[in-house]
Amino acid sequence: MRFGVRGLSISKKLTLIYSIVLVVILMVFTVLTFYLIRNYLIKDSEAILSSNADIIASYISNSQNVSDSSLSNLSLSQGIYFIVYDSSSNMIYSSMERSFPAKRNHFEDRFENHKAENFAHEKGSISTSRIVNAGGELYYVEVTKAFEDIGANSEAILGILIIIGILGTIVGVFSGSFLSQKLLRPIKEITETAQEITSSSLNKRIVTNGTGDELDELADTINQMISRLEMDFETQKRFVSDASHELRTPLAIIHGHVNMLNRWGKDDHEQLDRSLKTLKTETENMSRLVDNLLSLAKGDNNVISLQKQEFPLKNLLREVVDETLISCSDIEISAHCDEKLSVNADYNALKQVLRILVDNSIKFRRGRAQVEIQAKPTAKGIQLTVRDQGVGIPATSLNRIFDRFYRVDESRTKATGGYGLGLSIARQIVELHGGRISATSQAGIGTEIMIELYSVYYYLMYLA
């Protein structure tokens, strides 16, 4: 069995990490504090010892008679003991209850290697020395202060560190568990809310705490994602509903004519001819609808591949105008384009967009259709404009004309044979080219559709 933190929850991982960090910090802080206090106590003892040694040395250097009785009257700090030797290593005075005469060689060595400020640390004490010249006579003074070095009690210190570590671990576990659970409570609420969200409850949202922290930002982001999912789901449902509705009508017509022909119409040549024409028309409409739906579905799934090529834009506009005049002679259509303007785009896709816009202008004309196509370069790319003087679009419907299956006037559009998909397909193609499409219109005056292609490469071919 493998042990590790991989199987732990985030709360337990945070508790574990928090506890480890806290224990390490406590240990480091304890060790650092120990050495700082020890150093302070040593320096303080050395300062006291040095001050008392100076007092003794000053007293001896100013004394005419250095004797046991005179030295015993010195007033020194508590815990200070000193011994005075003459140059012959004879002990003149000792404030200690028990003292040992210095060995001659040791004494001479002290005289030769003496430093003004030299401290010797021994177990339970700290000492320093002075060499004093009093009336031409040299004296050696050794001053000692009782000092319990806290560093000597390593076992006690180790025990203290262990106790601190145990207490720190206990505090870290409980405080870390409490803090992690409190801090991660919003994540638990987010998880619970996400688990409750289904296709039938996309209106639910995560309640934010209003603190503005990262978890609050995460909850807002998830709420925005749910809103987008809800919008997409509603669009999908509406799309399926509209597609079913549009297919239901031609299927009902086909079904009715087939039943009629099956019962008696096949013997009536006139009725047979009318039914066959109707069946042909409806199947063509259904085929066109299915093609449009497939086109939109491919765009939704990002499987449309544009076949871009470089071509003069005037050729495309001229072809659209010529084909329109062949299919519908009762219109006035014109195109305006710089002869030198060329583009790098999908020729057929761009042509389909223009045909959709021109067909709409013809369908919703007032009397004789008048359509104008204009192309010009801009600072950002290409601008294509299709204007007409048709019936126009009401302001309330202008922002929805690019929605799928949306028709401004249901009865009028059915008479023209539209399904409300043309402008949706046009917008999809334009956006695949990296552009945008917009419309301005006034009811009873006309409509202007403007296409801006930002990512289309264009240039002016200057003649030699």
C-alpha positions in Angstrom: 0.0 0.0 0.0 1.3 3.4 -0.9 1.0 6.2 1.6 1.0 9.9 0.7 -1.1 13.0 0.4 -2.6 12.1 -3.0 -5.7 10.5 -1.5 -6.3 13.2 1.1 -8.9 15.9 0.7 -7.8 19.5 0.2 -8.9 20.3 3.8 -6.7 17.6 5.2 -3.8 18.5 2.9 -4.1 22.1 4.1 -4.2 21.0 7.7 -1.2 18.8 7.3 0.8 21.5 5.5 -0.3 24.2 8.0 0.7 22.0 10.9 4.2 21.1 9.5 4.9 24.8 8.7 3.7 25.9 12.1 5.9 23.3 13.9 8.9 24.2 11.8 8.4 27.9 12.5 8.1 27.2 16.3 11.2 25.1 16.3 13.2 27.7 14.4 11.8 30.4 16.6 12.6 28.4 19.8 16.2 27.7 18.7 16.8 31.2 17.6 15.3 32.6 20.8 17.5 30.2 22.8 20.7 31.3 21.2 19.8 35.0 21.4 19.0 34.7 25.1 22.2 32.7 25.8 24.3 35.2 23.9 22.6 38.1 25.8 23.2 36.4 29.2 26.9 35.8 28.3 27.4 39.3 27.1 25.7 40.7 30.2 27.8 38.5 32.6 31.0 39.5 30.7 30.1 43.2 31.0 29.4 42.8 34.8 32.6 40.8 35.2 34.7 43.3 33.3 33.3 46.2 35.3 34.1 44.6 38.6 37.6 43.6 37.4 38.2 47.2 36.5 37.1 48.3 39.9 39.5 45.8 41.6 42.4 46.8 39.3 41.8 50.5 40.0 41.7 49.9 43.7 44.9 47.9 43.7 46.8 50.4 41.5 45.8 53.3 43.8 46.5 51.4 47.0 49.7 51.9 48.9 49.4 48.6 50.7 47.8 45.6 49.0 46.8 43.3 51.7 44.1 40.8 52.6 42.4 43.3 55.0 42.3 46.1 52.5 41.0 43.9 49.7 38.2 42.4 51.7 36.5 45.8 52.0 35.8 46.1 48.3 32.1 46.4 47.4 31.5 44.3 44.3 28.4 42.9 42.5 26.7 39.9 43.8 28.3 36.6 42.8 31.7 38.2 42.0 34.8 36.4 43.4 38.4 37.3 42.9 41.9 36.2 43.7 45.0 38.4 43.8 48.5 37.0 43.3 51.8 38.9 43.5 54.6 38.5 41.0 56.0 35.5 42.9 52.7 33.7 42.4 51.8 34.0 46.1 48.1 34.4 46.7 47.5 37.7 48.6 43.8 37.5 48.8 40.9 35.3 47.8 37.2 36.0 48.2 36.3 32.4 47.5 35.7 30.0 50.4 38.0 27.5 48.8 40.9 28.6 46.6 43.9 27.0 45.1 47.3 28.6 44.6 48.2 29.1 41.0 51.0 26.9 39.7 54.2 28.9 38.9 54.4 27.9 35.3 50.7 28.6 34.8 51.1 32.0 36.5 54.1 33.0 34.4 52.2 31.9 31.3 49.3 34.1 32.3 51.7 37.1 32.7 53.2 36.5 29.3 50.0 35.9 27.3 47.7 38.2 29.2 45.1 40.1 27.1 43.3 43.1 28.4 39.9 41.5 27.8 39.9 37.8 27.8 37.1 35.6 29.2 37.3 32.0 30.1 34.2 29.9 30.4 34.1 27.0 32.7 31.2 24.9 33.9 29.2 27.1 36.3 31.4 30.2 36.0 33.0 32.8 33.8 36.3 34.5 34.5 38.7 37.2 33.4 41.9 38.6 34.6 43.9 41.8 35.0 47.6 42.6 35.5 48.0 45.6 37.8 51.1 47.7 38.4 51.0 49.2 41.9 54.1 51.2 42.9 56.3 49.2 40.6 55.0 45.8 41.9 53.0 43.7 39.5 49.9 41.9 40.7 47.8 39.3 38.9 44.0 39.5 39.5 41.6 36.7 38.5 37.9 37.6 38.7 35.2 35.0 38.5 31.4 35.2 38.3 29.0 32.4 38.8 27.2 31.7 35.5 24.9 28.9 34.7 25.2 28.4 30.9 21.8 27.4 29.6 23.6 25.8 26.7 25.1 23.2 29.1 21.7 21.8 29.9 21.3 20.2 26.4 18.9 17.5 27.7 16.6 20.0 29.2 16.7 22.1 26.1 15.9 19.1 24.0 13.0 18.3 26.2 11.7 21.9 25.8 11.9 21.7 22.1 10.1 18.4 22.0 7.3 19.8 24.2 7.0 22.8 22.0 6.9 20.6 18.9 4.2 18.5 20.3 2.1 21.5 21.5 2.7 23.1 18.1 1.5 20.0 16.3 -1.6 19.8 18.4 -2.4 23.5 17.9 -1.6 23.2 14.2 -3.8 20.3 13.6 -6.9 21.8 15.4 -6.4 25.3 14.1 -5.5 24.2 10.6 -8.5 21.9 10.5 -10.8 24.7 11.7 -9.4 27.3 9.3 -9.3 25.0 6.3 -12.9 24.0 6.8 -14.0 27.6 7.2 -12.0 28.8 4.1 -13.1 25.8 1.9 -16.7 26.0 2.9 -17.5 28.1 -0.3 -16.0 25.3 -2.4 -18.2 22.8 -0.7 -21.2 25.0 -1.4 -20.1 25.4 -5.0 -19.8 21.6 -5.4 -23.2 21.0 -3.9 -24.9 23.6 -6.1 -23.1 22.2 -9.2 -24.3 18.7 -8.4 -27.9 20.0 -8.2 -27.8 21.6 -11.6 -29.4 19.6 -14.4 -30.9 20.5 -17.8 -34.2 21.3 -15.9 -32.6 23.5 -13.2 -30.2 25.7 -15.1 -31.7 28.7 -13.4 -29.8 27.8 -10.1 -26.9 30.0 -9.2 -24.1 29.8 -6.6 -24.6 32.2 -3.7 -21.5 34.4 -3.3 -20.3 35.7 0.0 -19.5 39.2 -1.3 -15.9 39.2 0.0 -14.4 39.7 -3.5 -11.7 37.0 -2.9 -10.6 34.2 -5.3 -13.4 31.9 -4.2 -16.0 34.7 -4.8 -14.5 35.2 -8.2 -14.6 31.4 -8.9 -18.3 31.4 -8.0 -19.0 34.4 -10.2 -17.2 32.6 -13.1 -19.2 29.4 -12.6 -22.4 31.4 -12.5 -21.5 33.1 -15.8 -20.7 29.7 -17.3 -24.1 28.4 -16.1 -25.8 31.4 -17.6 -24.1 30.7 -21.0 -25.1 27.0 -20.7 -28.7 28.0 -20.0 -28.7 30.4 -23.0 -27.1 27.8 -25.3 -29.6 25.1 -24.0 -32.5 27.4 -24.6 -31.2 28.2 -28.1 -30.8 24.5 -28.8 -34.3 23.7 -27.7 -35.7 26.6 -29.7 -33.6 25.4 -32.7 -35.0 21.9 -32.5 -38.5 23.1 -32.0 -38.3 25.5 -35.0 -36.7 22.9 -37.2 -39.4 20.4 -36.2 -42.0 23.0 -36.9 -40.6 23.9 -40.3 -40.3 20.3 -41.4 -43.7 19.4 -40.1 -45.5 21.6 -42.6 -43.9 20.2 -45.8 -44.2 16.7 -44.5 -47.9 17.2 -43.8 -48.4 18.5 -47.3 -46.5 15.6 -48.8 -48.4 13.1 -46.6 -51.7 14.6 -47.7 -51.0 14.5 -51.4 -49.6 10.9 -51.1 -52.8 9.8 -49.4 -55.0 11.6 -51.9 -53.1 10.0 -54.8 -53.2 6.6 -53.2 -57.0 6.8 -52.7 -58.2 8.3 -56.0 -55.9 11.0 -57.4 -53.7 8.7 -59.4 -56.6 8.1 -61.9 -57.1 11.9 -62.3 -54.3 13.0 -64.5 -54.9 16.7 -63.8 -54.8 16.1 -60.1 -51.8 13.8 -60.4 -49.9 16.6 -62.3 -50.8 19.2 -59.6 -49.8 16.8 -56.8 -46.5 15.9 -58.4 -45.6 19.6 -58.8 -46.5 20.2 -55.2 -44.5 17.2 -54.0 -41.5 18.4 -56.1 -41.8 21.9 -54.6 -42.1 20.7 -51.1 -39.2 18.2 -51.4 -37.0 21.0 -52.8 -38.0 23.2 -49.9 -37.2 20.5 -47.5 -33.9 19.8 -49.2 -33.0 23.5 -49.0 -34.0 23.6 -45.4 -31.9 20.5 -44.5 -28.9 22.0 -46.4 -29.2 25.2 -44.4 -29.5 23.3 -41.1 -26.5 21.2 -42.0 -24.6 24.4 -42.9 -25.4 25.9 -39.5 -24.6 22.7 -37.7 -21.2 22.6 -39.3 -20.5 26.1 -38.3 -21.6 25.4 -34.7 -19.2 22.4 -34.6 -16.3 24.3 -36.2 -16.0 21.9 -39.1 -16.4 24.4 -41.9 -13.2 24.8 -43.8 -12.8 28.0 -45.8 -11.1 27.7 -49.2 -9.5 31.1 -49.4 -8.0 32.4 -52.5 -7.0 35.8 -53.9 -9.3 37.3 -56.4 -10.4 40.8 -57.7 -13.5 41.7 -55.7 -15.1 43.3 -58.8 -15.4 39.9 -60.4 -17.4 38.6 -57.5 -19.8 41.6 -57.5 -20.2 41.4 -61.3 -21.1 37.7 -61.1 -23.7 38.3 -58.4 -25.3 41.1 -60.4 -25.4 39.0 -63.7 -26.9 36.0 -62.0 -29.5 38.1 -60.2 -30.6 39.8 -63.5 -30.9 36.4 -65.2 -33.1 35.0 -62.5 -35.1 38.1 -61.9 -35.3 40.8 -64.6 -37.7 43.1 -62.9 -35.1 44.7 -60.7 -32.5 47.4 -60.7 -29.2 46.2 -59.3 -25.8 47.9 -59.4 -22.3 47.2 -58.0 -19.6 49.7 -57.1 -16.0 48.5 -56.5 -12.5 49.8 -57.1 -11.1 48.1 -60.1 -7.8 47.6 -58.2 -9.3 46.1 -55.1 -8.4 42.4 -54.4 -9.2 40.1 -51.5 -8.1 36.8 -50.0 -11.3 35.0 -49.0 -13.5 32.0 -49.8 -15.0 33.1 -53.1 -18.1 30.8 -53.0 -18.8 31.5 -49.3 -18.6 35.3 -49.8 -20.8 34.9 -52.9 -23.4 33.0 -50.9 -23.5 35.9 -48.4 -24.2 38.4 -51.1 -26.8 36.2 -52.7 -28.6 35.9 -49.4 -28.7 39.6 -48.9 -29.7 40.4 -52.5 -32.5 37.7 -52.4 -33.8 39.2 -49.2 -33.9 42.7 -50.9 -35.8 41.2 -53.8 -38.3 39.3 -51.6 -39.2 42.3 -49.5 -39.3 45.0 -52.2 -41.8 47.7 -52.7 -42.7 47.6 -56.4 -39.6 47.4 -58.6 -36.6 46.3 -56.5 -33.7 48.6 -56.3 -30.5 47.1 -54.9 -27.0 48.6 -54.6 -23.8 46.7 -53.7 -20.8 48.7 -52.7 -17.3 47.5 -51.7 -14.4 49.7 -50.4 -11.3 49.3 -48.3 -11.1 50.7 -44.8 -8.3 51.2 -42.3 -9.1 47.7 -40.8 -10.1 45.7 -43.8 -13.0 45.5 -46.3 -16.5 46.9 -46.1 -19.3 45.5 -48.2 -22.7 47.2 -48.2 -26.0 46.0 -49.7 -28.7 48.7 -49.8 -32.3 48.4 -50.9 -35.4 50.6 -51.0 -37.7 47.8 -49.8 -40.3 47.6 -47.0 -37.7 48.0 -44.3 -37.5 46.4 -40.9 -39.2 47.7 -37.7 -36.8 48.9 -35.0 -38.2 46.3 -32.6 -37.1 43.5 -34.8 -33.8 44.9 -36.1 -31.6 43.3 -33.3 -33.2 39.8 -34.0 -33.0 39.4 -37.8 -29.8 37.4 -37.6 -31.4 34.8 -35.2 -32.3 31.4 -36.6 -35.8 31.0 -37.8 -36.7 34.5 -36.9 -39.1 36.2 -39.3 -40.3 39.8 -39.0 -43.7 39.0 -40.6 -44.6 35.3 -40.4 -47.4 35.4 -43.0 -45.4 37.6 -45.4 -42.3 35.5 -45.1 -44.2 32.2 -45.7 -45.5 33.7 -48.9 -42.0 34.4 -50.1 -40.9 30.9 -49.1 -38.3 31.9 -46.5 -37.4 29.9 -43.4 -35.5 32.6 -41.4 -32.1 31.0 -41.8 -30.5 33.0 -44.6 -29.2 35.9 -42.4 -28.0 33.4 -39.8 -26.0 31.6 -42.4 -24.6 34.9 -43.7 -23.6 36.0 -40.2 -21.9 32.6 -39.6 -19.8 32.9 -42.8 -18.9 36.5 -42.1 -17.7 35.6 -38.6 -15.7 32.6 -40.0 -13.9 35.2 -42.1 -13.1 37.2 -38.9 -15.6 39.9 -39.5 -19.0 41.2 -38.3 -22.3 41.9 -40.0 -24.9 44.6 -38.9 -28.0 46.2 -40.2 -29.7 49.6 -40.2 -33.2 50.0 -41.5 -36.3 52.2 -41.5 -39.8 50.7 -42.1 -41.1 51.9 -45.5 -37.8 53.3 -46.6 -35.3 50.5 -47.0 -32.5 48.4 -45.4 -28.7 48.6 -45.4 -26.7 45.5 -44.4 -23.0 46.2 -43.8 -20.3 43.6 -43.7 -16.9 44.4 -42.2 -14.1 41.8 -42.8 -11.2 42.7 -40.5 -9.0 39.6 -41.1 -9.4 39.5 -44.9 -6.1 40.5 -46.6 -6.6 43.1 -49.2 -4.5 45.4 -51.3 -4.7 47.8 -54.2 -3.0 46.5 -57.4 -1.4 49.5 -59.0 -1.1 49.3 -62.8 2.4 49.6 -64.2 
